[in-house]
Amino acid sequence: MATYSASSSDTHAERPIQDVNVYSNDVTHSEGRKEGKASGEDDQYLVSFDIGDPKNPQNWSKARRWYLTVLGGMLVLNATFSSSAPSGIAVALMEEFKLSEEVVTLTISLFVAGYCVGPLLWGPLSEEFGRRPVFIVSFFVYTMFQIGMALAKNTASLLVFRFLGGVFAASPLTNSGALISDIWDAKIRGKALAIFTLAPFAGPALGPTVAGFIYVSGTSWRWLFWVLTIFAGVCWILIVFTLPETYAPILLVQKARQKRKEGDTRCYAPMEVTKRTVGQQVEHVLARPFKMLFQEPMLFAATIYMSFVYGCLYLLFEAYPIVFTDGHGFNAGILGLMYLPLMLGGAIAVTTYLLTFNPRYEREVQRCSPHPVAPEFRMEMALIAAPIYAASFFWFAWTSSPSISFWAPLIAGGAMGFGICWIFLSLFNYIIDTYLMAAASALAANTVVRSLFGAGFPLFASQMYVKLGPQWASSLLGFVSLAMVPIPFVFLKFGARLRQKSKHAVAKHPSSRPKESSISSA
């Protein structure tokens, strides 16, 4: 049997490796037997959360947890707001740096490409060292790169700062969802994730609007990045002074260390059971998200669908100028307003979710008690949203002619925003419900692939819309969306069977899955 040695100077002997429940004193040994706290001498020194323990994030006051939820959403809004903002000052950048249209597009694509690198670090590192230090370090560096953008003197610095800014801005995209899973149980988590899910789409919609009006007002384009610096700096201050550690295994390590300082040197936390070598740590940090992605059909399918949707969102920053500026003659400020229905559609989707689907989920929690609700229950919204999203592209396609009122494609954007938000709400909740303590790594893999699509789609969007025309270019996206409509239906039918065969899913068959309050440490 494998053994470990504690990292502290405690006096206990080497113990068997155990799968430890971080929320109670139950321990499952590698042979499969389960014991309570008093069943063995070793177990009485295992630190876990007591009932009502104030150190357990899920026992914090609702006001504090909702504040942290809103803060997590604001961090995501900040990062995504910055991602699309250069589209509103594209003309100014072309004039000052003598850039081509393709190079200006890189200011968006490279920032989003940074999301591909960042999650490889921030998700797994947050599971090694905690959420708080990762947020503090990454957001501080992200703020510094915003200053770099405001002071950029040439094209090279512009593009390098955008890419590196995206790497560090990726931290909240991965860890805000994990933070929410830390502080809420399944009954409330969906409601909390609604805020988080809206932010990644509200940010890209607001970015071009603010940037466009800065440009048409005659203000220097550099002020856009000073505004982003101020926003990021305020968020960093809030992180430093108001964001506590929320990751349960790290909190238990802190609790164990405190007990050892108080004289009980035999106490140990579940995370201290195994100590990894440097090579193992690197593998865990860099390889675990991709291992999960290719070992988990559920995660892979959800990621491909979400990535396509996300790529199409960033493609719109190249398609909208063709439809609304070239076709309808709008300036940069008015063009920015055309993106707002995306955010409005998302807001309507979140409101509808909170008024209809979330109460249904809460009733399902009560009905299934004492067993948790199967993650597939989250798929209901995607069953509706997938056809709406596909239809919205055909709507946008065949109303994008200059001879048709701009209100028609404008409203189609609202339908897109509605469909995007419900698709992401369903699949985000499904991933977190399925993987729980490994959610950060799962979301990291998801974010990397999504970001590849988000970075790549704008690079061919202009050529596609010019070559095919707005009608057939948007129709092509509609046909691809239509081909992906069956994905949530497949999840609904085969999800439980796939989870039973999963190597990483905490949520197994509904009848055998443990209570949410008894999550095993991944």
C-alpha positions as CSV (number, residue, x, y, z in Angstrom):
1,M,0.0,0.0,0.0
2,A,1.3,3.5,-0.9
3,T,2.4,5.7,2.0
4,Y,3.1,9.4,2.6
5,S,5.1,11.5,5.0
6,A,3.5,14.7,6.4
7,S,5.2,17.9,5.4
8,S,5.2,19.4,8.9
9,S,7.2,18.4,11.8
10,D,4.4,16.4,13.4
11,T,5.1,13.1,15.1
12,H,2.6,10.7,13.5
13,A,3.9,7.8,11.5
14,E,3.4,7.2,7.8
15,R,-0.3,6.6,6.9
16,P,-2.1,4.8,4.1
17,I,-3.2,7.0,1.2
18,Q,-6.9,7.8,1.7
19,D,-9.7,9.4,-0.3
20,V,-10.8,11.9,2.3
21,N,-14.1,13.7,2.6
22,V,-13.3,17.4,3.2
23,Y,-16.7,18.2,4.6
24,S,-17.0,15.5,7.3
25,N,-14.8,13.2,9.3
26,D,-15.6,10.1,7.1
27,V,-12.6,8.5,5.4
28,T,-12.7,6.0,2.6
29,H,-9.5,3.8,2.5
30,S,-8.1,2.7,-0.8
31,E,-9.5,-0.8,-0.2
32,G,-13.0,0.8,-0.2
33,R,-14.0,0.5,3.4
34,K,-15.5,3.5,5.1
35,E,-14.9,4.6,8.6
36,G,-16.1,7.3,10.9
37,K,-13.9,9.6,13.0
38,A,-13.7,7.3,16.0
39,S,-13.2,4.1,14.2
40,G,-9.4,4.2,14.1
41,E,-6.6,5.9,15.9
42,D,-5.4,7.7,12.8
43,D,-8.8,9.1,11.8
44,Q,-9.2,11.2,15.0
45,Y,-6.3,13.4,13.8
46,L,-7.8,14.0,10.4
47,V,-9.0,17.6,10.2
48,S,-12.4,18.2,8.5
49,F,-15.2,20.8,8.7
50,D,-17.5,20.3,11.7
51,I,-21.2,20.8,11.4
52,G,-21.8,24.5,11.2
53,D,-18.1,25.2,11.1
54,P,-17.6,29.0,10.3
55,K,-14.4,28.1,8.4
56,N,-16.5,26.2,5.8
57,P,-17.4,28.7,3.0
58,Q,-20.8,27.1,2.6
59,N,-21.6,28.2,6.1
60,W,-20.8,31.8,5.6
61,S,-23.6,34.3,5.6
62,K,-25.7,34.6,2.5
63,A,-24.9,38.3,2.2
64,R,-21.2,37.5,2.2
65,R,-21.5,34.7,-0.4
66,W,-23.7,36.8,-2.7
67,Y,-21.1,39.6,-2.5
68,L,-18.4,37.1,-3.5
69,T,-20.6,35.9,-6.3
70,V,-21.1,39.4,-7.6
71,L,-17.4,40.1,-7.2
72,G,-16.5,37.0,-9.2
73,G,-18.9,38.1,-12.0
74,M,-17.4,41.6,-12.0
75,L,-13.9,40.2,-12.4
76,V,-15.1,38.2,-15.5
77,L,-16.9,41.3,-16.8
78,N,-13.6,43.2,-16.5
79,A,-11.6,40.7,-18.4
80,T,-14.1,40.2,-21.2
81,F,-14.8,44.0,-21.5
82,S,-11.2,44.4,-22.3
83,S,-11.2,41.6,-24.8
84,S,-13.5,43.3,-27.4
85,A,-12.8,47.0,-26.6
86,P,-10.2,47.6,-29.4
87,S,-12.9,46.9,-32.1
88,G,-14.4,50.3,-31.2
89,I,-11.1,52.2,-31.8
90,A,-9.9,50.1,-34.8
91,V,-9.8,53.2,-37.1
92,A,-7.7,55.2,-34.6
93,L,-5.2,52.3,-34.3
94,M,-5.0,51.9,-38.1
95,E,-4.3,55.6,-38.5
96,E,-1.7,56.0,-35.7
97,F,0.3,52.8,-36.3
98,K,-0.4,52.4,-40.0
99,L,-1.9,48.9,-39.4
100,S,-3.9,46.7,-41.8
101,E,-7.4,45.5,-40.9
102,E,-6.0,42.0,-40.2
103,V,-3.4,43.4,-37.7
104,V,-6.0,45.4,-35.9
105,T,-8.1,42.2,-35.6
106,L,-5.1,40.6,-33.9
107,T,-5.6,43.1,-30.9
108,I,-8.7,41.1,-30.2
109,S,-7.5,37.7,-31.3
110,L,-4.2,37.8,-29.3
111,F,-6.0,38.9,-26.1
112,V,-8.4,36.0,-26.5
113,A,-5.5,33.7,-27.4
114,G,-4.0,34.6,-24.0
115,Y,-7.1,32.8,-22.5
116,C,-5.6,29.6,-24.0
117,V,-2.4,29.9,-21.9
118,G,-3.8,31.3,-18.7
119,P,-6.2,28.6,-17.7
120,L,-3.4,26.0,-18.0
121,L,-1.9,27.7,-15.0
122,W,-4.7,29.5,-13.1
123,G,-7.1,26.6,-12.8
124,P,-4.8,23.9,-11.5
125,L,-2.7,26.4,-9.5
126,S,-5.8,27.4,-7.7
127,E,-6.3,23.8,-6.7
128,E,-2.7,23.6,-5.5
129,F,-2.3,26.9,-3.7
130,G,-5.9,28.3,-3.3
131,R,-8.1,30.8,-5.1
132,R,-7.0,34.0,-3.3
133,P,-3.3,34.1,-4.1
134,V,-3.9,33.2,-7.8
135,F,-6.5,36.0,-8.1
136,I,-4.2,38.6,-6.4
137,V,-1.1,37.9,-8.5
138,S,-2.9,37.4,-11.8
139,F,-5.1,40.5,-11.6
140,F,-2.2,42.7,-10.5
141,V,-0.1,41.8,-13.5
142,Y,-3.2,42.1,-15.8
143,T,-3.6,45.7,-14.5
144,M,0.0,46.5,-15.2
145,F,-0.4,45.3,-18.8
146,Q,-3.4,47.7,-19.2
147,I,-1.0,50.5,-18.3
148,G,1.4,49.1,-20.9
149,M,-1.4,49.3,-23.6
150,A,-2.1,52.9,-22.7
151,L,1.5,53.8,-23.1
152,A,2.3,51.6,-26.1
153,K,4.6,53.3,-28.7
154,N,4.6,50.8,-31.5
155,T,2.8,47.8,-33.1
156,A,5.0,45.2,-31.4
157,S,4.3,46.5,-27.9
158,L,0.6,46.8,-28.7
159,L,0.3,43.2,-29.7
160,V,2.6,41.7,-27.0
161,F,0.8,43.6,-24.2
162,R,-2.5,42.4,-25.5
163,F,-1.5,38.8,-25.6
164,L,0.1,38.9,-22.1
165,G,-2.8,40.8,-20.7
166,G,-5.1,38.1,-22.0
167,V,-3.0,35.4,-20.3
168,F,-3.5,37.0,-16.9
169,A,-7.1,38.1,-17.6
170,A,-7.9,34.4,-18.0
171,S,-7.7,33.8,-14.2
172,P,-11.3,34.9,-13.4
173,L,-12.7,33.0,-16.5
174,T,-11.4,29.8,-14.9
175,N,-11.6,30.5,-11.2
176,S,-14.7,32.6,-10.7
177,G,-16.9,29.6,-11.6
178,A,-14.8,27.4,-9.2
179,L,-15.2,30.0,-6.5
180,I,-18.9,29.9,-6.9
181,S,-18.8,26.1,-6.6
182,D,-16.8,26.5,-3.4
183,I,-19.4,28.7,-1.6
184,W,-22.7,27.4,-2.8
185,D,-24.4,24.0,-2.7
186,A,-26.2,22.6,-5.7
187,K,-29.6,24.1,-4.8
188,I,-28.3,27.7,-5.0
189,R,-25.3,27.3,-7.3
190,G,-27.3,27.5,-10.5
191,K,-28.8,30.9,-9.4
192,A,-25.3,32.1,-8.5
193,L,-23.8,30.9,-11.8
194,A,-26.4,32.9,-13.7
195,I,-24.6,36.0,-12.8
196,F,-21.3,34.5,-13.7
197,T,-22.6,33.3,-17.1
198,L,-24.0,36.7,-18.1
199,A,-20.7,38.5,-17.5
200,P,-18.6,36.8,-20.3
201,F,-21.2,38.1,-22.8
202,A,-22.1,41.4,-21.2
203,G,-18.4,42.4,-21.3
204,P,-17.8,41.9,-25.0
205,A,-21.1,43.7,-25.8
206,L,-20.1,46.7,-23.6
207,G,-16.5,47.0,-24.9
208,P,-17.2,48.2,-28.4
209,T,-19.9,50.6,-27.1
210,V,-17.6,52.4,-24.7
211,A,-14.7,52.3,-27.1
212,G,-16.8,53.6,-30.0
213,F,-18.1,56.6,-28.2
214,I,-14.6,57.4,-26.9
215,Y,-13.4,57.4,-30.5
216,V,-16.3,59.5,-32.0
217,S,-15.9,62.1,-29.1
218,G,-12.4,62.9,-30.3
219,T,-10.7,61.7,-27.2
220,S,-7.4,59.8,-27.6
221,W,-7.8,56.1,-28.1
222,R,-5.3,55.7,-25.2
223,W,-8.0,56.8,-22.8
224,L,-9.8,53.5,-23.4
225,F,-7.0,51.7,-21.8
226,W,-6.7,54.2,-19.0
227,V,-10.4,53.5,-18.3
228,L,-9.6,49.8,-18.3
229,T,-6.7,50.3,-16.0
230,I,-8.9,52.1,-13.5
231,F,-11.5,49.4,-13.7
232,A,-8.9,46.6,-13.2
233,G,-7.2,48.5,-10.4
234,V,-10.5,48.9,-8.5
235,C,-11.2,45.2,-8.9
236,W,-7.7,44.3,-7.7
237,I,-8.2,46.4,-4.5
238,L,-11.5,44.6,-3.9
239,I,-9.7,41.2,-4.3
240,V,-6.9,42.1,-1.8
241,F,-9.2,43.5,0.9
242,T,-12.5,41.5,0.5
243,L,-11.8,38.1,-1.2
244,P,-11.0,35.4,1.3
245,E,-9.7,31.9,0.5
246,T,-12.7,29.7,-0.5
247,Y,-11.1,26.4,-1.6
248,A,-12.0,23.8,1.0
249,P,-8.8,21.6,0.9
250,I,-6.6,24.7,1.4
251,L,-8.8,25.9,4.3
252,L,-8.4,22.5,5.9
253,V,-4.7,22.7,5.5
254,Q,-4.8,26.1,7.3
255,K,-7.0,24.6,10.0
256,A,-4.6,21.7,10.5
257,R,-1.6,24.0,10.7
258,Q,-3.3,26.1,13.3
259,K,-4.0,22.9,15.4
260,R,-0.4,21.9,15.2
261,K,0.7,25.4,16.3
262,E,-1.6,25.0,19.3
263,G,0.3,21.8,20.2
264,D,-1.6,18.9,18.6
265,T,1.1,18.0,16.2
266,R,-0.6,14.8,15.0
267,C,-3.4,16.7,13.2
268,Y,-3.3,16.6,9.4
269,A,-5.5,17.8,6.5
270,P,-6.7,15.6,3.6
271,M,-4.5,17.6,1.1
272,E,-1.5,16.7,3.2
273,V,-2.1,13.0,2.6
274,T,0.0,12.9,-0.5
275,K,3.0,15.0,-1.4
276,R,3.8,15.4,-5.1
277,T,7.3,15.7,-6.5
278,V,8.1,18.8,-8.7
279,G,7.5,16.7,-11.8
280,Q,4.2,15.5,-10.5
281,Q,3.2,19.0,-9.7
282,V,4.0,20.2,-13.2
283,E,2.1,17.3,-14.7
284,H,-0.9,18.1,-12.4
285,V,-0.9,21.8,-13.3
286,L,-0.3,21.5,-17.0
287,A,-1.5,18.1,-18.1
288,R,-4.6,17.5,-15.9
289,P,-7.0,19.8,-17.8
290,F,-6.2,18.1,-21.1
291,K,-6.2,14.6,-19.6
292,M,-9.7,15.3,-18.4
293,L,-10.7,16.8,-21.7
294,F,-9.8,13.7,-23.7
295,Q,-10.8,11.2,-21.1
296,E,-14.2,12.6,-20.6
297,P,-16.7,12.5,-23.5
298,M,-19.1,14.7,-21.6
299,L,-16.5,17.4,-21.1
300,F,-15.3,17.1,-24.7
301,A,-18.7,17.4,-26.2
302,A,-19.7,20.3,-24.0
303,T,-16.5,22.1,-24.7
304,I,-16.8,21.8,-28.5
305,Y,-20.3,23.1,-28.4
306,M,-19.5,26.0,-26.0
307,S,-16.4,26.8,-28.1
308,F,-18.3,27.1,-31.3
309,V,-20.8,29.4,-29.6
310,Y,-18.0,31.5,-28.1
311,G,-16.1,31.7,-31.4
312,C,-19.2,33.0,-33.1
313,L,-19.6,35.7,-30.4
314,Y,-16.2,37.1,-31.3
315,L,-16.8,36.6,-35.0
316,L,-19.6,39.1,-34.7
317,F,-17.1,41.9,-33.9
318,E,-16.0,41.5,-37.5
319,A,-19.4,40.7,-39.0
320,Y,-21.3,43.6,-37.4
321,P,-19.2,46.4,-39.0
322,I,-19.9,44.8,-42.4
323,V,-23.7,44.7,-41.8
324,F,-24.2,47.9,-39.8
325,T,-21.3,50.2,-40.9
326,D,-20.8,49.2,-44.5
327,G,-24.5,48.3,-45.0
328,H,-26.4,50.9,-42.9
329,G,-23.7,53.6,-42.6
330,F,-23.4,53.8,-38.8
331,N,-20.4,55.4,-37.1
332,A,-18.3,53.7,-34.5
333,G,-20.4,54.9,-31.6
334,I,-23.8,53.8,-33.0
335,L,-22.2,50.6,-34.2
336,G,-21.3,49.9,-30.5
337,L,-24.9,50.2,-29.6
338,M,-25.8,47.4,-32.0
339,Y,-24.0,44.9,-29.7
340,L,-26.2,45.8,-26.7
341,P,-29.1,43.4,-27.7
342,L,-26.6,40.6,-27.1
343,M,-26.3,41.7,-23.5
344,L,-30.0,42.4,-23.2
345,G,-30.9,39.0,-24.6
346,G,-28.6,37.5,-22.0
347,A,-30.2,39.5,-19.2
348,I,-33.6,38.3,-20.3
349,A,-32.3,34.7,-20.3
350,V,-30.9,35.1,-16.8
351,T,-34.2,36.6,-15.5
352,T,-36.3,33.9,-17.1
353,Y,-34.0,31.3,-15.6
354,L,-34.3,32.7,-12.1
355,L,-38.1,32.9,-12.4
356,T,-38.7,29.5,-14.0
357,F,-35.9,27.0,-14.1
358,N,-34.2,27.7,-10.8
359,P,-37.4,27.2,-8.8
360,R,-38.0,24.0,-10.7
361,Y,-34.5,22.8,-9.8
362,E,-35.1,23.7,-6.1
363,R,-38.3,21.6,-6.2
364,E,-36.3,18.8,-7.8
365,V,-33.7,19.0,-5.0
366,Q,-36.5,18.4,-2.4
367,R,-38.1,15.7,-4.5
368,C,-34.8,13.7,-4.8
369,S,-33.7,14.2,-1.2
370,P,-31.7,12.6,0.3
371,H,-30.1,11.9,-3.1
372,P,-28.8,14.9,-5.2
373,V,-30.4,15.9,-8.5
374,A,-28.7,14.3,-11.5
375,P,-26.6,16.8,-13.5
376,E,-28.7,16.0,-16.6
377,F,-31.6,18.0,-15.1
378,R,-29.5,21.1,-16.0
379,M,-29.9,20.2,-19.7
380,E,-33.5,21.4,-19.9
381,M,-32.5,25.0,-20.9
382,A,-30.1,23.8,-23.5
383,L,-32.9,21.7,-25.1
384,I,-34.7,25.0,-25.8
385,A,-31.7,27.3,-26.3
386,A,-30.0,25.2,-28.9
387,P,-32.7,25.6,-31.6
388,I,-33.2,29.3,-30.7
389,Y,-29.5,29.9,-31.2
390,A,-29.4,28.1,-34.6
391,A,-32.5,30.0,-35.7
392,S,-31.1,33.4,-34.7
393,F,-28.3,33.0,-37.2
394,F,-30.7,32.4,-40.1
395,W,-32.7,35.4,-38.8
396,F,-29.6,37.6,-38.8
397,A,-28.5,36.2,-42.2
398,W,-31.6,37.0,-44.2
399,T,-32.4,40.4,-42.6
400,S,-28.8,41.8,-43.0
401,S,-29.5,43.4,-46.3
402,P,-29.3,47.3,-46.3
403,S,-32.8,47.3,-47.9
404,I,-34.2,45.9,-44.7
405,S,-34.6,47.9,-41.5
406,F,-31.6,47.6,-39.1
407,W,-34.0,46.7,-36.4
408,A,-34.4,43.2,-37.8
409,P,-30.8,42.0,-37.5
410,L,-30.5,44.1,-34.3
411,I,-33.3,42.0,-32.6
412,A,-31.7,38.8,-34.0
413,G,-28.7,39.7,-31.8
414,G,-31.0,39.6,-28.8
415,A,-32.1,36.1,-29.7
416,M,-28.5,35.1,-30.1
417,G,-27.7,36.5,-26.6
418,F,-30.6,34.6,-25.1
419,G,-29.5,31.4,-26.7
420,I,-25.9,31.8,-25.8
421,C,-26.7,32.5,-22.1
422,W,-29.0,29.5,-21.7
423,I,-26.5,27.2,-23.5
424,F,-23.7,28.3,-21.2
425,L,-25.8,28.2,-18.1
426,S,-26.8,24.6,-18.8
427,L,-23.4,23.4,-19.7
428,F,-21.5,25.4,-17.0
429,N,-23.8,24.0,-14.3
430,Y,-23.5,20.5,-15.8
431,I,-19.7,20.6,-15.8
432,I,-19.5,21.8,-12.2
433,D,-22.2,19.4,-10.9
434,T,-20.4,16.6,-12.6
435,Y,-16.8,17.3,-11.5
436,L,-17.2,19.5,-8.4
437,M,-13.8,19.6,-6.7
438,A,-12.0,19.1,-10.0
439,A,-14.2,21.8,-11.6
440,A,-11.4,24.3,-11.9
441,S,-9.4,21.9,-14.1
442,A,-12.4,21.0,-16.1
443,L,-13.3,24.7,-16.7
444,A,-9.6,25.4,-17.5
445,A,-9.7,22.8,-20.4
446,N,-13.0,24.2,-21.5
447,T,-11.7,27.8,-21.4
448,V,-8.5,26.9,-23.4
449,V,-10.5,25.4,-26.2
450,R,-13.2,28.1,-26.2
451,S,-10.4,30.7,-26.4
452,L,-8.8,29.0,-29.4
453,F,-12.2,29.3,-31.2
454,G,-12.6,32.9,-29.9
455,A,-9.2,33.9,-31.1
456,G,-9.4,32.1,-34.5
457,F,-12.9,33.0,-35.6
458,P,-12.4,36.8,-36.0
459,L,-9.3,36.1,-38.2
460,F,-11.4,34.6,-41.0
461,A,-14.7,36.4,-40.4
462,S,-14.1,39.4,-42.7
463,Q,-12.9,37.3,-45.6
464,M,-15.8,34.9,-45.1
465,Y,-18.4,37.7,-45.0
466,V,-16.9,39.5,-48.0
467,K,-16.6,36.3,-50.1
468,L,-19.9,34.7,-49.2
469,G,-21.9,37.8,-48.4
470,P,-23.6,38.4,-45.1
471,Q,-26.6,36.2,-46.0
472,W,-24.7,33.0,-46.8
473,A,-21.9,33.6,-44.3
474,S,-24.3,33.8,-41.4
475,S,-26.4,30.9,-42.9
476,L,-23.3,28.7,-42.8
477,L,-22.9,29.4,-39.1
478,G,-26.6,28.6,-38.7
479,F,-26.2,25.2,-40.4
480,V,-23.3,24.3,-38.1
481,S,-25.3,25.4,-35.1
482,L,-28.2,23.3,-36.3
483,A,-25.8,20.3,-36.5
484,M,-24.9,20.8,-32.8
485,V,-28.5,21.0,-31.6
486,P,-28.6,17.2,-30.7
487,I,-25.7,17.5,-28.2
488,P,-27.9,18.4,-25.1
489,F,-30.4,15.7,-26.1
490,V,-27.6,13.1,-26.1
491,F,-26.5,14.3,-22.7
492,L,-30.0,13.9,-21.4
493,K,-30.3,10.4,-22.7
494,F,-26.8,9.0,-22.0
495,G,-25.3,11.3,-19.4
496,A,-25.8,9.0,-16.4
497,R,-24.2,6.1,-18.2
498,L,-21.2,8.2,-19.2
499,R,-20.8,9.5,-15.6
500,Q,-20.7,5.9,-14.3
501,K,-17.7,5.2,-16.5
502,S,-16.0,8.5,-15.8
503,K,-12.5,8.6,-14.1
504,H,-13.0,12.1,-12.8
505,A,-16.8,12.7,-12.3
506,V,-17.8,13.0,-8.6
507,A,-21.4,12.7,-9.6
508,K,-22.1,9.1,-10.5
509,H,-25.5,7.5,-10.8
510,P,-28.2,9.6,-8.9
511,S,-29.0,6.7,-6.6
512,S,-25.4,6.2,-5.5
513,R,-24.0,9.7,-5.6
514,P,-23.2,11.1,-2.1
515,K,-24.8,14.1,-0.7
516,E,-23.6,17.5,-1.7
517,S,-22.4,18.0,1.8
518,S,-20.2,14.9,1.6
519,I,-18.2,15.8,-1.5
520,S,-15.1,13.7,-1.7
521,S,-11.8,15.5,-2.4
522,A,-10.8,15.1,-6.0
